[in-house]
Amino acid sequence: MANAKILLVDDTKLVLELEKSYLKLSHVEILTAGNGAEALELIRKDPPDLVFLDMNMPVMDGITCCTELKADPFLSGIPVVMVTTAGRDGDREAAQRAGCDDFITKPIDRREFLELARKYTREVDRRELRVPCLIPVLFLLGQSPVAAHAMDIGDGGVFLASLEQVERDTALRLALYLPTAKPLLMELDARVAWLNQEGNRVNSKLPPGFGVEFTGLKEHEIEALQAFVDAESVSLGGQAPRY
């Protein structure tokens, strides 16, 4: 059976590359378009299984594209996730009137993007590439700074070796230096995603601690993390684990 096809539509190449990077572990065929008119042409020639459609584009915007797509009885069943700009009043209402099936806002959160893709295409892999490391980390738990070590890192999060007692979904603020040629300070918001506590180790290969997921990453932060992880993965011969 052929792999599922996902069409990514955005006039900004950086956004397209970001979305493509989120899907790089998945067994899906990725198509891209730079505006709504180009997207409709591709869809009519080779209908995809899912469309991520930016709302604001030149030539033809996402609202017009979605409206035309949903008006076509042969294509109306294709799920459309509208990519809107956070804080713009009325965007979701306009997208809903156009017939879209779901929404996601920029900056695009990796976890939310993959959860939506997985909702409509089962071939999407929500795991991420991780590389082992030993990076000192400070995190704020409330107002208190706590020292820990990152034992692995991906562009979506890190595992912190720590005996600190935390709960899932606890919000954290992390500070760490990426060990690049010129060490790069990263100050990142995150949430506790899973626990690896003493006496209840989910992953026996890792010490006591917890996995955190980055939240609200800015584009330059995503680029820096991806570049570091990709470089480390190459140095490991492509044998980095996926979680």
C-alpha positions as CSV (number, residue, x, y, z in Angstrom):
1,M,0.0,0.0,0.0
2,A,1.3,3.5,-0.9
3,N,2.4,5.8,1.8
4,A,0.0,8.5,2.9
5,K,0.5,11.9,1.2
6,I,0.6,15.1,3.3
7,L,0.5,18.5,1.5
8,L,2.1,21.4,3.3
9,V,1.1,24.8,2.0
10,D,2.9,28.0,3.0
11,D,4.5,30.9,1.3
12,T,7.4,31.0,3.8
13,K,10.1,28.4,3.0
14,L,11.3,28.3,6.6
15,V,7.8,27.2,7.8
16,L,7.7,24.5,5.1
17,E,11.1,23.2,6.2
18,L,10.1,23.2,9.8
19,E,6.9,21.2,9.1
20,K,8.9,18.8,6.8
21,S,11.4,18.3,9.6
22,Y,8.6,17.3,12.0
23,L,7.6,14.5,9.6
24,K,11.1,13.2,8.7
25,L,10.7,10.1,10.9
26,S,7.3,9.2,9.4
27,H,6.6,6.9,6.4
28,V,4.7,9.6,4.5
29,E,5.1,11.3,1.2
30,I,5.4,15.1,1.6
31,L,4.2,17.5,-1.0
32,T,4.6,21.3,-0.8
33,A,3.0,24.4,-2.3
34,G,3.6,28.1,-1.9
35,N,0.1,29.4,-2.2
36,G,-3.5,28.3,-2.5
37,A,-3.7,28.3,-6.3
38,E,-0.6,26.0,-6.5
39,A,-2.1,23.8,-3.8
40,L,-5.4,23.4,-5.6
41,E,-3.6,22.4,-8.8
42,L,-1.6,19.7,-6.9
43,I,-4.7,18.4,-5.1
44,R,-6.7,18.0,-8.3
45,K,-3.8,16.2,-10.0
46,D,-2.9,13.9,-7.1
47,P,-5.2,14.2,-4.0
48,P,-3.3,14.0,-0.7
49,D,-4.6,12.4,2.5
50,L,-4.1,15.6,4.6
51,V,-3.5,19.3,4.0
52,F,-1.8,21.8,6.3
53,L,-2.9,25.1,4.9
54,D,-1.6,28.5,5.8
55,M,-4.3,31.1,6.1
56,N,-2.4,34.2,4.8
57,M,-0.6,33.8,1.5
58,P,-0.3,35.7,-1.8
59,V,-2.0,34.7,-5.1
60,M,-4.6,32.7,-3.2
61,D,-5.0,32.7,0.5
62,G,-5.9,29.7,2.6
63,I,-9.6,30.7,3.2
64,T,-10.3,30.8,-0.6
65,C,-8.4,27.6,-1.2
66,C,-10.2,25.7,1.5
67,T,-13.6,27.1,0.4
68,E,-13.0,25.9,-3.2
69,L,-11.6,22.5,-2.0
70,K,-14.6,21.8,0.3
71,A,-17.0,22.9,-2.5
72,D,-15.7,20.1,-4.8
73,P,-17.6,16.9,-4.0
74,F,-14.7,14.8,-5.2
75,L,-12.2,16.5,-2.9
76,S,-14.3,17.7,0.0
77,G,-13.4,14.7,2.2
78,I,-9.7,15.6,2.3
79,P,-9.0,16.9,5.9
80,V,-7.6,20.4,6.0
81,V,-5.8,21.8,9.0
82,M,-5.7,25.6,8.8
83,V,-2.5,27.3,10.1
84,T,-3.5,30.6,11.7
85,T,-1.6,33.4,13.4
86,A,-1.9,33.4,17.1
87,G,-3.8,36.4,18.5
88,R,-5.6,37.4,15.3
89,D,-9.3,37.8,16.2
90,G,-11.7,36.1,13.8
91,D,-9.1,33.8,12.1
92,R,-10.7,30.6,13.5
93,E,-14.2,31.7,12.7
94,A,-13.2,32.5,9.1
95,A,-11.4,29.2,8.7
96,Q,-14.4,27.3,10.2
97,R,-16.8,29.0,7.7
98,A,-14.4,27.9,4.9
99,G,-14.9,24.3,6.1
100,C,-11.5,23.4,7.6
101,D,-11.4,20.4,9.8
102,D,-8.9,21.6,12.4
103,F,-6.6,24.5,13.4
104,I,-3.1,25.1,14.5
105,T,-1.4,28.4,15.3
106,K,2.0,29.8,14.6
107,P,4.6,29.4,16.0
108,I,3.9,25.8,15.3
109,D,4.3,23.5,18.2
110,R,5.9,20.1,17.2
111,R,3.8,18.0,19.5
112,E,0.5,19.6,18.5
113,F,1.5,19.4,14.8
114,L,2.2,15.7,15.0
115,E,-0.9,14.9,17.1
116,L,-3.0,16.5,14.4
117,A,-1.2,14.7,11.6
118,R,-1.6,11.5,13.5
119,K,-5.3,12.1,14.0
120,Y,-5.8,12.0,10.2
121,T,-2.9,9.8,8.9
122,R,-1.9,6.8,11.0
123,E,1.5,6.6,9.4
124,V,2.8,9.7,11.2
125,D,5.5,8.9,13.8
126,R,5.3,11.1,16.8
127,R,8.7,10.0,18.1
128,E,11.6,12.3,17.8
129,L,15.3,11.9,17.1
130,R,17.3,12.1,20.3
131,V,21.1,12.2,20.8
132,P,22.9,11.3,24.0
133,C,24.6,14.2,25.8
134,L,25.8,15.3,29.2
135,I,24.8,19.0,29.4
136,P,24.4,20.9,32.7
137,V,21.0,22.4,33.0
138,L,19.4,24.9,35.5
139,F,15.6,24.8,35.7
140,L,13.2,26.9,37.6
141,L,10.7,25.0,39.7
142,G,8.4,27.8,40.9
143,Q,10.9,30.5,41.9
144,S,13.7,28.0,42.9
145,P,16.6,27.2,40.6
146,V,17.5,23.5,40.5
147,A,20.6,21.9,38.9
148,A,20.3,18.9,36.7
149,H,22.0,17.2,33.7
150,A,20.4,16.6,30.3
151,M,21.1,13.0,29.3
152,D,19.6,13.2,25.8
153,I,18.2,16.0,23.7
154,G,16.0,16.4,20.6
155,D,14.5,19.3,18.9
156,G,11.3,18.7,21.0
157,G,12.7,18.2,24.5
158,V,15.3,16.7,26.8
159,F,15.6,14.1,29.5
160,L,16.9,15.5,32.8
161,A,18.6,13.4,35.4
162,S,17.4,14.6,38.7
163,L,16.1,13.4,42.1
164,E,13.8,16.4,42.3
165,Q,10.2,15.4,42.8
166,V,8.0,16.9,40.1
167,E,4.6,16.1,38.6
168,R,3.6,15.6,35.0
169,D,2.6,18.8,33.1
170,T,4.6,21.0,35.6
171,A,5.7,24.1,33.7
172,L,9.5,24.7,33.8
173,R,12.0,27.3,32.6
174,L,15.3,25.8,31.5
175,A,18.7,27.3,30.9
176,L,21.5,25.4,29.2
177,Y,24.4,25.9,26.8
178,L,24.4,23.9,23.6
179,P,27.9,22.5,23.2
180,T,28.5,23.8,19.7
181,A,31.7,25.3,18.4
182,K,30.7,28.5,20.1
183,P,28.5,27.5,23.1
184,L,25.0,28.8,22.7
185,L,22.9,29.8,25.6
186,M,19.3,28.5,25.4
187,E,16.6,29.7,27.7
188,L,13.5,27.6,27.0
189,D,10.0,27.1,28.4
190,A,9.0,23.4,28.9
191,R,6.6,21.1,30.6
192,V,7.2,17.8,32.4
193,A,6.0,15.1,29.9
194,W,6.9,11.8,31.7
195,L,8.6,10.6,34.9
196,N,11.4,8.1,35.4
197,Q,11.3,7.9,39.2
198,E,13.3,5.6,41.4
199,G,11.2,2.5,42.0
200,N,9.1,3.2,39.0
201,R,11.5,3.4,36.1
202,V,9.8,3.7,32.7
203,N,13.1,3.5,30.9
204,S,15.7,1.4,32.8
205,K,18.5,2.7,30.5
206,L,18.1,6.2,32.0
207,P,18.7,7.3,35.5
208,P,16.0,8.7,37.8
209,G,14.6,11.9,36.4
210,F,12.0,13.1,34.0
211,G,11.5,14.0,30.3
212,V,10.5,17.5,29.4
213,E,8.9,18.8,26.3
214,F,9.8,22.3,25.0
215,T,6.9,24.7,24.6
216,G,6.5,27.9,22.6
217,L,9.9,27.6,20.8
218,K,10.9,30.5,18.6
219,E,12.0,29.8,15.0
220,H,15.7,30.5,15.7
221,E,15.6,28.2,18.8
222,I,14.1,25.4,16.7
223,E,16.8,25.9,14.0
224,A,19.6,25.8,16.6
225,L,18.2,22.6,18.2
226,Q,17.7,20.9,14.9
227,A,21.2,21.8,13.7
228,F,22.8,20.5,16.9
229,V,20.8,17.2,16.9
230,D,21.3,16.6,13.2
231,A,25.1,17.1,13.6
232,E,25.3,14.9,16.6
233,S,23.3,12.2,14.8
234,V,25.6,12.3,11.9
235,S,28.6,11.9,14.2
236,L,26.9,8.8,15.7
237,G,26.5,7.3,12.2
238,G,22.7,7.8,12.3
239,Q,22.3,5.4,15.2
240,A,20.7,8.0,17.6
241,P,17.6,6.6,19.4
242,R,14.0,7.8,18.7
243,Y,11.6,8.3,21.6
